Amino acid sequence: MTADQKIARLKIALDDVEPKVERWIVVPLRIRLDRLHEVLQAAMGWTNSHLWEIRIRNLGWGPADPDNLFGDGPLDARKTTLQQALTQTGAKRFTYLYDFGDGWSHTVKLDRFETLPAGIDATFLAYAKGPCPPEDCGGPFGYADLVQAYTDPADESHHDALDILGTRFNPIADPTTDRYDAIQRVVGRWARKPRKSR
């Protein structure tokens, strides 16, 4: 019999972006930080094509770097769980950084802890608000300019903004279903494959 599992409900807000882009996710406390990164990517709608770091107080975790001989880079996210990181730092909120060039910063707040009965999927999106900005658009300020140009047909960059955002762009859209499905695809990749009989 499998034991009940402790989970965390997290609220993620993309900093310095209007209209607000927010996500509420549920993850097991035992999730490794590299997998939490994958869930955050899927929840937001990013393409996982840039560097990233989970920053809790004065500690940072990110991708393993074999060239980091002096230990001055982020810690290996594969070797720490969310529960270990929260216990080690005593924090109830942290920062998720994505694409150091564009500088997307997300504030992640621990909403609450819960226990789920065994057998229930413990990694899912509870709610999403606002579409994810496009990759490589210049960060929060570049995105603000893009949305401004999109909404103003007289703006000289209006047609470029239409090309980038598409004619159906809605800055207050509800992407819950798409983001929920994206997280389920990520979780599905982690499932153990049955062994082939010899």
VOLONU-512252 format. One record per atom (N, C-alpha, C): residue number from 1; residue in one letter; atom name; x, y, z. Coordinates in Angstrom, 3 decimals, decimal comma, padded with zeros to 6 digits. Layout:
% VOLONU-512252
PT num residu atome       c1       c2       c3
PT NUM      A    CA        X        Y        Z
...
% end
This chain:
% VOLONU-512252
PT num residu atome       c1       c2       c3
PT   1      M     N  000,847 -001,190  000,000
PT   1      M    CA  000,000  000,000  000,000
PT   1      M     C  000,885  001,244  000,000
PT   2      T     N  000,549  002,211 -000,838
PT   2      T    CA  001,323  003,438 -000,957
PT   2      T     C  000,842  004,456  000,070
PT   3      A     N  001,785  005,151  000,675
PT   3      A    CA  001,440  006,140  001,697
PT   3      A     C  000,879  007,403  001,053
PT   4      D     N  000,097  008,152  001,839
PT   4      D    CA -000,371  009,456  001,376
PT   4      D     C  000,845  010,327  001,056
PT   5      Q     N  000,662  011,297  000,165
PT   5      Q    CA  001,787  012,141 -000,214
PT   5      Q     C  001,541  013,599  000,150
PT   6      K     N  002,587  014,224  000,660
PT   6      K    CA  002,511  015,641  001,016
PT   6      K     C  002,760  016,461 -000,244
PT   7      I     N  001,903  017,465 -000,432
PT   7      I    CA  002,007  018,298 -001,621
PT   7      I     C  002,062  019,771 -001,219
PT   8      A     N  002,539  020,586 -002,148
PT   8      A    CA  002,566  022,030 -001,961
PT   8      A     C  001,749  022,668 -003,072
PT   9      R     N  000,935  023,617 -002,702
PT   9      R    CA  000,226  024,428 -003,694
PT   9      R     C  001,016  025,724 -003,819
PT  10      L     N  001,448  026,032 -005,035
PT  10      L    CA  002,299  027,189 -005,286
PT  10      L     C  001,596  028,183 -006,194
PT  11      K     N  001,759  029,462 -005,883
PT  11      K    CA  001,266  030,532 -006,755
PT  11      K     C  002,473  031,149 -007,443
PT  12      I     N  002,445  031,210 -008,772
PT  12      I    CA  003,546  031,774 -009,544
PT  12      I     C  003,049  033,037 -010,225
PT  13      A     N  003,767  034,134 -010,044
PT  13      A    CA  003,424  035,395 -010,707
PT  13      A     C  004,629  035,858 -011,514
PT  14      L     N  004,411  036,164 -012,780
PT  14      L    CA  005,463  036,704 -013,629
PT  14      L     C  005,629  038,174 -013,267
PT  15      D     N  006,809  038,540 -012,782
PT  15      D    CA  007,051  039,886 -012,271
PT  15      D     C  007,072  040,932 -013,391
PT  16      D     N  006,603  042,130 -013,059
PT  16      D    CA  006,706  043,315 -013,920
PT  16      D     C  005,962  043,176 -015,242
PT  17      V     N  004,878  042,384 -015,267
PT  17      V    CA  004,106  042,211 -016,492
PT  17      V     C  002,646  042,560 -016,220
PT  18      E     N  002,078  043,375 -017,095
PT  18      E    CA  000,651  043,718 -017,039
PT  18      E     C  000,044  043,444 -018,403
PT  19      P     N -001,171  042,946 -018,502
PT  19      P    CA -001,965  042,377 -017,425
PT  19      P     C -001,246  041,189 -016,771
PT  20      K     N -001,666  040,873 -015,568
PT  20      K    CA -000,991  039,850 -014,769
PT  20      K     C -000,957  038,487 -015,478
PT  21      V     N  000,167  037,814 -015,293
PT  21      V    CA  000,322  036,432 -015,750
PT  21      V     C  000,611  035,622 -014,494
PT  22      E     N -000,344  034,768 -014,109
PT  22      E    CA -000,236  034,000 -012,868
PT  22      E     C -000,627  032,548 -013,104
PT  23      R     N -000,042  031,685 -012,288
PT  23      R    CA -000,362  030,259 -012,319
PT  23      R     C -000,440  029,747 -010,887
PT  24      W     N -001,320  028,760 -010,649
PT  24      W    CA -001,387  028,046 -009,385
PT  24      W     C -001,172  026,580 -009,720
PT  25      I     N -000,144  025,988 -009,129
PT  25      I    CA  000,159  024,590 -009,411
PT  25      I     C  000,218  023,796 -008,114
PT  26      V     N  000,059  022,500 -008,254
PT  26      V    CA  000,205  021,570 -007,140
PT  26      V     C  001,326  020,611 -007,513
PT  27      V     N  002,290  020,459 -006,597
PT  27      V    CA  003,414  019,548 -006,831
PT  27      V     C  003,709  018,791 -005,541
PT  28      P     N  004,248  017,566 -005,654
PT  28      P    CA  004,654  016,857 -004,443
PT  28      P     C  005,846  017,555 -003,805
PT  29      L     N  005,905  017,563 -002,492
PT  29      L    CA  007,052  018,179 -001,812
PT  29      L     C  008,352  017,462 -002,151
PT  30      R     N  008,264  016,207 -002,527
PT  30      R    CA  009,475  015,441 -002,835
PT  30      R     C  009,986  015,678 -004,268
PT  31      I     N  009,339  016,568 -005,042
PT  31      I    CA  009,762  016,810 -006,418
PT  31      I     C  011,168  017,409 -006,439
PT  32      R     N  012,012  016,882 -007,306
PT  32      R    CA  013,355  017,451 -007,475
PT  32      R     C  013,224  018,824 -008,122
PT  33      L     N  014,174  019,709 -007,838
PT  33      L    CA  014,087  021,062 -008,359
PT  33      L     C  014,232  021,126 -009,873
PT  34      D     N  014,972  020,194 -010,484
PT  34      D    CA  015,052  020,194 -011,946
PT  34      D     C  013,696  019,846 -012,558
PT  35      R     N  012,948  018,990 -011,892
PT  35      R    CA  011,608  018,658 -012,383
PT  35      R     C  010,615  019,780 -012,077
PT  36      L     N  010,796  020,453 -010,958
PT  36      L    CA  009,959  021,620 -010,676
PT  36      L     C  010,150  022,654 -011,777
PT  37      H     N  011,388  022,833 -012,221
PT  37      H    CA  011,661  023,747 -013,347
PT  37      H     C  010,847  023,334 -014,571
PT  38      E     N  010,799  022,045 -014,885
PT  38      E    CA  010,033  021,578 -016,046
PT  38      E     C  008,545  021,878 -015,887
PT  39      V     N  008,030  021,710 -014,666
PT  39      V    CA  006,621  022,006 -014,401
PT  39      V     C  006,368  023,507 -014,549
PT  40      L     N  007,281  024,327 -014,037
PT  40      L    CA  007,125  025,776 -014,167
PT  40      L     C  007,136  026,198 -015,633
PT  41      Q     N  008,017  025,599 -016,427
PT  41      Q    CA  008,059  025,894 -017,861
PT  41      Q     C  006,720  025,568 -018,517
PT  42      A     N  006,197  024,376 -018,237
PT  42      A    CA  004,928  023,955 -018,832
PT  42      A     C  003,767  024,813 -018,332
PT  43      A     N  003,769  025,137 -017,052
PT  43      A    CA  002,691  025,946 -016,487
PT  43      A     C  002,654  027,332 -017,111
PT  44      M     N  003,825  027,925 -017,297
PT  44      M    CA  003,879  029,270 -017,856
PT  44      M     C  003,634  029,279 -019,358
PT  45      G     N  004,220  028,303 -020,053
PT  45      G    CA  004,132  028,296 -021,512
PT  45      G     C  005,452  028,638 -022,172
PT  46      W     N  006,544  028,626 -021,396
PT  46      W    CA  007,874  028,865 -021,963
PT  46      W     C  008,312  027,655 -022,774
PT  47      T     N  009,387  027,809 -023,550
PT  47      T    CA  009,849  026,734 -024,437
PT  47      T     C  011,079  026,007 -023,917
PT  48      N     N  011,535  026,329 -022,720
PT  48      N    CA  012,682  025,668 -022,095
PT  48      N     C  013,925  025,733 -022,985
PT  49      S     N  014,173  026,915 -023,541
PT  49      S    CA  015,297  027,077 -024,465
PT  49      S     C  016,357  028,048 -023,941
PT  50      H     N  016,283  028,401 -022,664
PT  50      H    CA  017,247  029,332 -022,073
PT  50      H     C  017,685  028,830 -020,697
PT  51      L     N  018,720  029,452 -020,166
PT  51      L    CA  019,178  029,123 -018,821
PT  51      L     C  018,142  029,529 -017,787
PT  52      W     N  018,223  028,907 -016,621
PT  52      W    CA  017,250  029,164 -015,556
PT  52      W     C  017,914  028,936 -014,201
PT  53      E     N  017,262  029,453 -013,170
PT  53      E    CA  017,733  029,236 -011,801
PT  53      E     C  016,567  029,388 -010,835
PT  54      I     N  016,523  028,508 -009,842
PT  54      I    CA  015,594  028,645 -008,722
PT  54      I     C  016,399  029,260 -007,591
PT  55      R     N  015,964  030,419 -007,119
PT  55      R    CA  016,723  031,180 -006,129
PT  55      R     C  015,899  031,283 -004,849
PT  56      I     N  016,411  030,689 -003,770
PT  56      I    CA  015,733  030,754 -002,471
PT  56      I     C  016,698  031,393 -001,486
PT  57      R     N  016,328  032,604 -001,070
PT  57      R    CA  017,212  033,419 -000,227
PT  57      R     C  018,572  033,544 -000,893
PT  58      N     N  019,649  033,103 -000,244
PT  58      N    CA  020,982  033,298 -000,839
PT  58      N     C  021,492  032,055 -001,562
PT  59      L     N  020,617  031,086 -001,813
PT  59      L    CA  021,017  029,867 -002,514
PT  59      L     C  020,342  029,781 -003,869
PT  60      G     N  021,073  029,252 -004,853
PT  60      G    CA  020,521  029,080 -006,185
PT  60      G     C  020,740  027,665 -006,676
PT  61      W     N  019,750  027,130 -007,391
PT  61      W    CA  019,838  025,805 -008,003
PT  61      W     C  019,537  025,949 -009,480
PT  62      G     N  020,264  025,212 -010,300
PT  62      G    CA  020,043  025,258 -011,734
PT  62      G     C  020,559  024,006 -012,401
PT  63      P     N  020,767  024,085 -013,730
PT  63      P    CA  021,285  022,919 -014,448
PT  63      P     C  022,693  022,573 -013,978
PT  64      A     N  023,012  021,296 -014,026
PT  64      A    CA  024,365  020,857 -013,652
PT  64      A     C  025,373  021,472 -014,617
PT  65      D     N  026,485  021,968 -014,090
PT  65      D    CA  027,529  022,574 -014,912
PT  65      D     C  028,854  021,886 -014,610
PT  66      P     N  029,299  020,970 -015,488
PT  66      P    CA  030,546  020,242 -015,233
PT  66      P     C  031,777  021,149 -015,253
PT  67      D     N  031,645  022,346 -015,825
PT  67      D    CA  032,771  023,277 -015,884
PT  67      D     C  032,867  024,176 -014,649
PT  68      N     N  031,924  024,039 -013,735
PT  68      N    CA  031,915  024,863 -012,531
PT  68      N     C  032,854  024,245 -011,492
PT  69      L     N  034,141  024,458 -011,677
PT  69      L    CA  035,154  023,837 -010,819
PT  69      L     C  035,290  024,499 -009,460
PT  70      F     N  034,884  025,754 -009,363
PT  70      F    CA  035,093  026,500 -008,116
PT  70      F     C  033,834  026,602 -007,253
PT  71      G     N  032,738  026,020 -007,716
PT  71      G    CA  031,522  026,007 -006,908
PT  71      G     C  030,844  027,340 -006,758
PT  72      D     N  031,115  028,285 -007,681
PT  72      D    CA  030,513  029,604 -007,545
PT  72      D     C  029,216  029,750 -008,346
PT  73      G     N  028,823  028,712 -009,071
PT  73      G    CA  027,571  028,740 -009,824
PT  73      G     C  026,451  028,150 -009,005
PT  74      P     N  025,294  027,986 -009,631
PT  74      P    CA  024,169  027,398 -008,893
PT  74      P     C  024,432  025,937 -008,541
PT  75      L     N  023,788  025,483 -007,479
PT  75      L    CA  023,852  024,083 -007,071
PT  75      L     C  023,087  023,230 -008,077
PT  76      D     N  023,414  021,961 -008,151
PT  76      D    CA  022,777  021,035 -009,084
PT  76      D     C  021,335  020,772 -008,649
PT  77      A     N  020,378  021,229 -009,472
PT  77      A    CA  018,955  021,110 -009,138
PT  77      A     C  018,482  019,666 -009,100
PT  78      R     N  019,235  018,734 -009,714
PT  78      R    CA  018,840  017,319 -009,717
PT  78      R     C  019,034  016,688 -008,346
PT  79      K     N  019,814  017,338 -007,480
PT  79      K    CA  020,197  016,723 -006,209
PT  79      K     C  019,449  017,274 -005,003
PT  80      T     N  018,431  018,105 -005,242
PT  80      T    CA  017,677  018,699 -004,129
PT  80      T     C  016,191  018,664 -004,443
PT  81      T     N  015,397  018,335 -003,442
PT  81      T    CA  013,939  018,363 -003,599
PT  81      T     C  013,402  019,707 -003,109
PT  82      L     N  012,166  019,987 -003,469
PT  82      L    CA  011,523  021,213 -002,991
PT  82      L     C  011,462  021,213 -001,471
PT  83      Q     N  011,126  020,085 -000,875
PT  83      Q    CA  011,041  020,005  000,578
PT  83      Q     C  012,400  020,288  001,222
PT  84      Q     N  013,471  019,711  000,684
PT  84      Q    CA  014,805  019,954  001,233
PT  84      Q     C  015,181  021,439  001,124
PT  85      A     N  014,881  022,050 -000,021
PT  85      A    CA  015,228  023,464 -000,224
PT  85      A     C  014,448  024,368  000,717
PT  86      L     N  013,161  024,095  000,891
PT  86      L    CA  012,353  024,920  001,789
PT  86      L     C  012,778  024,734  003,233
PT  87      T     N  013,077  023,499  003,625
PT  87      T    CA  013,528  023,226  004,992
PT  87      T     C  014,877  023,879  005,252
PT  88      Q     N  015,796  023,768  004,283
PT  88      Q    CA  017,139  024,321  004,439
PT  88      Q     C  017,120  025,840  004,583
PT  89      T     N  016,218  026,508  003,859
PT  89      T    CA  016,205  027,974  003,857
PT  89      T     C  015,156  028,565  004,790
PT  90      G     N  014,146  027,776  005,155
PT  90      G    CA  013,054  028,299  005,975
PT  90      G     C  012,157  029,260  005,225
PT  91      A     N  012,243  029,285  003,903
PT  91      A    CA  011,502  030,252  003,088
PT  91      A     C  010,096  029,769  002,764
PT  92      K     N  009,210  030,717  002,521
PT  92      K    CA  007,854  030,432  002,068
PT  92      K     C  007,614  031,020  000,675
PT  93      R     N  008,659  031,641  000,124
PT  93      R    CA  008,590  032,174 -001,234
PT  93      R     C  009,984  032,111 -001,836
PT  94      F     N  010,027  032,071 -003,170
PT  94      F    CA  011,321  032,071 -003,847
PT  94      F     C  011,162  032,657 -005,233
PT  95      T     N  012,273  032,791 -005,924
PT  95      T    CA  012,295  033,372 -007,257
PT  95      T     C  012,710  032,319 -008,269
PT  96      Y     N  012,005  032,286 -009,362
PT  96      Y    CA  012,371  031,434 -010,498
PT  96      Y     C  012,791  032,362 -011,627
PT  97      L     N  014,047  032,278 -012,030
PT  97      L    CA  014,585  033,124 -013,092
PT  97      L     C  014,681  032,311 -014,370
PT  98      Y     N  014,271  032,931 -015,472
PT  98      Y    CA  014,331  032,245 -016,764
PT  98      Y     C  014,808  033,221 -017,828
PT  99      D     N  015,715  032,770 -018,668
PT  99      D    CA  016,289  033,558 -019,759
PT  99      D     C  016,978  034,796 -019,189
PT 100      F     N  018,229  034,619 -018,818
PT 100      F    CA  018,971  035,703 -018,170
PT 100      F     C  019,123  036,921 -019,073
PT 101      G     N  019,030  036,741 -020,392
PT 101      G    CA  019,103  037,872 -021,317
PT 101      G     C  017,851  038,725 -021,254
PT 102      D     N  016,675  038,082 -021,396
PT 102      D    CA  015,418  038,826 -021,310
PT 102      D     C  015,059  039,137 -019,860
PT 103      G     N  015,535  038,320 -018,928
PT 103      G    CA  015,339  038,606 -017,510
PT 103      G     C  013,925  038,373 -017,009
PT 104      W     N  013,352  037,217 -017,313
PT 104      W    CA  012,026  036,899 -016,786
PT 104      W     C  012,173  036,397 -015,348
PT 105      S     N  011,574  037,119 -014,422
PT 105      S    CA  011,613  036,761 -013,012
PT 105      S     C  010,197  036,420 -012,556
PT 106      H     N  010,073  035,294 -011,858
PT 106      H    CA  008,783  034,830 -011,353
PT 106      H     C  008,860  034,767 -009,830
PT 107      T     N  007,868  035,295 -009,158
PT 107      T    CA  007,767  035,141 -007,711
PT 107      T     C  006,887  033,924 -007,436
PT 108      V     N  007,444  032,965 -006,695
PT 108      V    CA  006,721  031,729 -006,374
PT 108      V     C  006,448  031,745 -004,868
PT 109      K     N  005,169  031,716 -004,512
PT 109      K    CA  004,770  031,737 -003,104
PT 109      K     C  004,129  030,407 -002,738
PT 110      L     N  004,506  029,923 -001,576
PT 110      L    CA  003,882  028,729 -001,037
PT 110      L     C  002,512  029,123 -000,509
PT 111      D     N  001,462  028,632 -001,159
PT 111      D    CA  000,090  028,943 -000,752
PT 111      D     C -000,291  028,105  000,461
PT 112      R     N -000,026  026,783  000,363
PT 112      R    CA -000,314  025,902  001,506
PT 112      R     C  000,239  024,508  001,241
PT 113      F     N  000,368  023,750  002,332
PT 113      F    CA  000,709  022,333  002,261
PT 113      F     C -000,571  021,537  002,438
PT 114      E     N -000,627  020,386  001,801
PT 114      E    CA -001,765  019,488  001,969
PT 114      E     C -001,262  018,057  001,880
PT 115      T     N -002,142  017,119  002,173
PT 115      T    CA -001,832  015,705  001,988
PT 115      T     C -002,874  015,128  001,047
PT 116      L     N -002,400  014,443  000,022
PT 116      L    CA -003,308  013,797 -000,922
PT 116      L     C -003,301  012,295 -000,683
PT 117      P     N -004,458  011,658 -000,844
PT 117      P    CA -004,499  010,205 -000,708
PT 117      P     C -003,631  009,539 -001,774
PT 118      A     N -003,119  008,389 -001,446
PT 118      A    CA -002,298  007,624 -002,394
PT 118      A     C -003,088  007,372 -003,667
PT 119      G     N -002,388  007,396 -004,795
PT 119      G    CA -003,005  007,094 -006,074
PT 119      G     C -003,545  008,295 -006,822
PT 120      I     N -003,604  009,450 -006,189
PT 120      I    CA -004,073  010,660 -006,871
PT 120      I     C -002,870  011,371 -007,465
PT 121      D     N -002,996  011,821 -008,712
PT 121      D    CA -001,904  012,536 -009,374
PT 121      D     C -001,605  013,807 -008,588
PT 122      A     N -000,361  013,947 -008,161
PT 122      A    CA -000,001  015,057 -007,275
PT 122      A     C  000,695  016,206 -007,998
PT 123      T     N  000,748  016,185 -009,330
PT 123      T    CA  001,361  017,278 -010,068
PT 123      T     C  000,363  017,750 -011,112
PT 124      F     N -000,175  018,971 -010,905
PT 124      F    CA -001,154  019,475 -011,869
PT 124      F     C -001,301  020,981 -011,733
PT 125      L     N -001,904  021,576 -012,742
PT 125      L    CA -002,211  023,002 -012,739
PT 125      L     C -003,599  023,186 -012,151
PT 126      A     N -003,731  024,073 -011,180
PT 126      A    CA -005,035  024,350 -010,599
PT 126      A     C -005,741  025,490 -011,340
PT 127      Y     N -004,969  026,507 -011,776
PT 127      Y    CA -005,580  027,670 -012,422
PT 127      Y     C -004,493  028,464 -013,128
PT 128      A     N -004,866  029,117 -014,227
PT 128      A    CA -003,927  029,972 -014,961
PT 128      A     C -004,627  031,265 -015,349
PT 129      K     N -003,856  032,343 -015,353
PT 129      K    CA -004,397  033,652 -015,721
PT 129      K     C -003,391  034,344 -016,626
PT 130      G     N -003,826  034,736 -017,807
PT 130      G    CA -002,992  035,489 -018,729
PT 130      G     C -002,060  034,629 -019,558
PT 131      P     N -001,866  034,993 -020,833
PT 131      P    CA -000,974  034,222 -021,697
PT 131      P     C  000,485  034,500 -021,396
PT 132      C     N  001,323  033,519 -021,684
PT 132      C    CA  002,762  033,685 -021,532
PT 132      C     C  003,274  034,613 -022,633
PT 133      P     N  004,164  035,543 -022,312
PT 133      P    CA  004,771  036,358 -023,370
PT 133      P     C  005,568  035,483 -024,333
PT 134      P     N  005,782  035,950 -025,557
PT 134      P    CA  006,610  035,173 -026,484
PT 134      P     C  008,071  035,198 -026,049
PT 135      E     N  008,789  034,133 -026,379
PT 135      E    CA  010,224  034,076 -026,085
PT 135      E     C  010,954  035,184 -026,853
PT 136      D     N  012,064  035,632 -026,292
PT 136      D    CA  012,986  036,557 -026,961
PT 136      D     C  012,328  037,857 -027,414
PT 137      C     N  011,399  038,368 -026,608
PT 137      C    CA  010,742  039,634 -026,981
PT 137      C     C  011,301  040,816 -026,200
PT 138      G     N  012,364  040,604 -025,428
PT 138      G    CA  012,979  041,722 -024,722
PT 138      G     C  012,588  041,843 -023,268
PT 139      G     N  012,066  040,778 -022,685
PT 139      G    CA  011,720  040,806 -021,270
PT 139      G     C  010,449  041,592 -021,003
PT 140      P     N  010,178  041,910 -019,730
PT 140      P    CA  008,930  042,596 -019,379
PT 140      P     C  008,721  043,912 -020,122
PT 141      F     N  009,776  044,678 -020,309
PT 141      F    CA  009,609  045,984 -020,950
PT 141      F     C  009,411  045,833 -022,455
PT 142      G     N  010,115  044,889 -023,060
PT 142      G    CA  009,895  044,601 -024,475
PT 142      G     C  008,491  044,078 -024,726
PT 143      Y     N  007,999  043,237 -023,800
PT 143      Y    CA  006,645  042,704 -023,926
PT 143      Y     C  005,613  043,821 -023,785
PT 144      A     N  005,836  044,743 -022,849
PT 144      A    CA  004,913  045,874 -022,676
PT 144      A     C  004,838  046,701 -023,956
PT 145      D     N  005,988  046,939 -024,583
PT 145      D    CA  006,006  047,680 -025,849
PT 145      D     C  005,262  046,921 -026,941
PT 146      L     N  005,441  045,597 -026,947
PT 146      L    CA  004,787  044,749 -027,944
PT 146      L     C  003,264  044,799 -027,791
PT 147      V     N  002,779  044,692 -026,555
PT 147      V    CA  001,332  044,745 -026,299
PT 147      V     C  000,789  046,120 -026,656
PT 148      Q     N  001,532  047,166 -026,325
PT 148      Q    CA  001,109  048,533 -026,669
PT 148      Q     C  000,980  048,682 -028,182
PT 149      A     N  001,980  048,209 -028,922
PT 149      A    CA  001,943  048,302 -030,385
PT 149      A     C  000,801  047,466 -030,954
PT 150      Y     N  000,540  046,325 -030,343
PT 150      Y    CA -000,534  045,439 -030,798
PT 150      Y     C -001,901  046,117 -030,674
PT 151      T     N -002,109  046,822 -029,569
PT 151      T    CA -003,422  047,419 -029,299
PT 151      T     C -003,621  048,777 -029,964
PT 152      D     N -002,564  049,331 -030,571
PT 152      D    CA -002,659  050,656 -031,194
PT 152      D     C -002,366  050,557 -032,692
PT 153      P     N -003,415  050,509 -033,528
PT 153      P    CA -003,203  050,395 -034,979
PT 153      P     C -002,377  051,537 -035,567
PT 154      A     N -002,310  052,663 -034,881
PT 154      A    CA -001,531  053,795 -035,390
PT 154      A     C -000,041  053,665 -035,048
PT 155      D     N  000,304  052,741 -034,168
PT 155      D    CA  001,710  052,552 -033,782
PT 155      D     C  002,491  052,008 -034,970
PT 156      E     N  003,701  052,550 -035,196
PT 156      E    CA  004,499  052,126 -036,351
PT 156      E     C  004,931  050,660 -036,265
PT 157      S     N  004,884  050,070 -035,067
PT 157      S    CA  005,257  048,663 -034,897
PT 157      S     C  004,037  047,742 -034,830
PT 158      H     N  002,852  048,271 -035,125
PT 158      H    CA  001,613  047,489 -034,996
PT 158      H     C  001,653  046,211 -035,835
PT 159      H     N  002,054  046,298 -037,083
PT 159      H    CA  002,062  045,116 -037,958
PT 159      H     C  003,090  044,079 -037,485
PT 160      D     N  004,238  044,537 -036,981
PT 160      D    CA  005,222  043,610 -036,424
PT 160      D     C  004,645  042,894 -035,208
PT 161      A     N  003,928  043,641 -034,360
PT 161      A    CA  003,318  043,055 -033,168
PT 161      A     C  002,261  042,019 -033,561
PT 162      L     N  001,490  042,308 -034,613
PT 162      L    CA  000,502  041,339 -035,102
PT 162      L     C  001,194  040,065 -035,570
PT 163      D     N  002,328  040,213 -036,254
PT 163      D    CA  003,079  039,038 -036,725
PT 163      D     C  003,584  038,198 -035,559
PT 164      I     N  004,054  038,863 -034,505
PT 164      I    CA  004,633  038,155 -033,362
PT 164      I     C  003,556  037,534 -032,476
PT 165      L     N  002,520  038,297 -032,159
PT 165      L    CA  001,506  037,837 -031,211
PT 165      L     C  000,342  037,105 -031,879
PT 166      G     N  000,148  037,321 -033,158
PT 166      G    CA -000,965  036,682 -033,852
PT 166      G     C -002,231  037,509 -033,741
PT 167      T     N -003,125  037,324 -034,670
PT 167      T    CA -004,342  038,144 -034,704
PT 167      T     C -005,338  037,787 -033,614
PT 168      R     N -005,178  036,611 -032,986
PT 168      R    CA -006,116  036,190 -031,933
PT 168      R     C -005,577  036,416 -030,529
PT 169      F     N -004,482  037,143 -030,407
PT 169      F    CA -003,884  037,388 -029,099
PT 169      F     C -004,875  038,084 -028,176
PT 170      N     N -004,917  037,628 -026,931
PT 170      N    CA -005,779  038,237 -025,917
PT 170      N     C -004,981  038,295 -024,616
PT 171      P     N -004,569  039,504 -024,177
PT 171      P    CA -003,721  039,600 -022,984
PT 171      P     C -004,389  039,185 -021,688
PT 172      I     N -005,701  038,955 -021,720
PT 172      I    CA -006,381  038,502 -020,498
PT 172      I     C -007,005  037,112 -020,703
PT 173      A     N -006,487  036,367 -021,666
PT 173      A    CA -007,021  035,036 -021,954
PT 173      A     C -006,829  034,097 -020,767
PT 174      D     N -007,681  033,079 -020,701
PT 174      D    CA -007,579  032,035 -019,681
PT 174      D     C -006,945  030,802 -020,320
PT 175      P     N -005,645  030,580 -020,072
PT 175      P    CA -004,956  029,451 -020,691
PT 175      P     C -004,959  028,174 -019,844
PT 176      T     N -005,909  028,050 -018,906
PT 176      T    CA -005,884  026,949 -017,944
PT 176      T     C -005,839  025,580 -018,620
PT 177      T     N -006,706  025,333 -019,590
PT 177      T    CA -006,766  024,009 -020,210
PT 177      T     C -005,462  023,663 -020,919
PT 178      D     N -004,934  024,598 -021,716
PT 178      D    CA -003,678  024,342 -022,434
PT 178      D     C -002,523  024,090 -021,476
PT 179      R     N -002,421  024,891 -020,436
PT 179      R    CA -001,310  024,749 -019,493
PT 179      R     C -001,470  023,477 -018,654
PT 180      Y     N -002,702  023,118 -018,300
PT 180      Y    CA -002,948  021,866 -017,572
PT 180      Y     C -002,451  020,689 -018,418
PT 181      D     N -002,834  020,681 -019,691
PT 181      D    CA -002,418  019,602 -020,590
PT 181      D     C -000,901  019,556 -020,750
PT 182      A     N -000,261  020,723 -020,810
PT 182      A    CA  001,199  020,774 -020,958
PT 182      A     C  001,890  020,141 -019,755
PT 183      I     N  001,383  020,410 -018,559
PT 183      I    CA  001,972  019,808 -017,355
PT 183      I     C  001,764  018,296 -017,371
PT 184      Q     N  000,597  017,839 -017,789
PT 184      Q    CA  000,350  016,396 -017,828
PT 184      Q     C  001,290  015,700 -018,808
PT 185      R     N  001,639  016,368 -019,909
PT 185      R    CA  002,608  015,782 -020,851
PT 185      R     C  003,983  015,658 -020,202
PT 186      V     N  004,383  016,676 -019,432
PT 186      V    CA  005,665  016,626 -018,725
PT 186      V     C  005,670  015,469 -017,731
PT 187      V     N  004,630  015,370 -016,933
PT 187      V    CA  004,533  014,314 -015,927
PT 187      V     C  004,523  012,942 -016,602
PT 188      G     N  003,863  012,834 -017,731
PT 188      G    CA  003,815  011,573 -018,461
PT 188      G     C  005,195  011,108 -018,918
PT 189      R     N  006,086  012,049 -019,222
PT 189      R    CA  007,445  011,679 -019,628
PT 189      R     C  008,226  011,084 -018,463
PT 190      W     N  007,850  011,427 -017,235
PT 190      W    CA  008,568  010,913 -016,065
PT 190      W     C  008,119  009,508 -015,682
PT 191      A     N  006,962  009,097 -016,181
PT 191      A    CA  006,429  007,779 -015,786
PT 191      A     C  007,398  006,680 -016,181
PT 192      R     N  007,530  005,725 -015,297
PT 192      R    CA  008,420  004,595 -015,580
PT 192      R     C  007,864  003,767 -016,716
PT 193      K     N  008,745  003,412 -017,601
PT 193      K    CA  008,376  002,547 -018,725
PT 193      K     C  008,461  001,088 -018,257
PT 194      P     N  007,511  000,245 -018,660
PT 194      P    CA  007,595 -001,176 -018,274
PT 194      P     C  008,833 -001,819 -018,906
PT 195      R     N  009,464 -002,694 -018,141
PT 195      R    CA  010,645 -003,397 -018,657
PT 195      R     C  010,229 -004,397 -019,715
PT 196      K     N  011,062 -004,492 -020,732
PT 196      K    CA  010,807 -005,480 -021,784
PT 196      K     C  011,270 -006,845 -021,297
PT 197      S     N  010,443 -007,843 -021,547
PT 197      S    CA  010,844 -009,192 -021,146
PT 197      S     C  011,863 -009,733 -022,150
PT 198      R     N  012,787 -010,517 -021,643
PT 198      R    CA  013,849 -011,056 -022,514
PT 198      R     C  013,484 -012,400 -023,035
% end
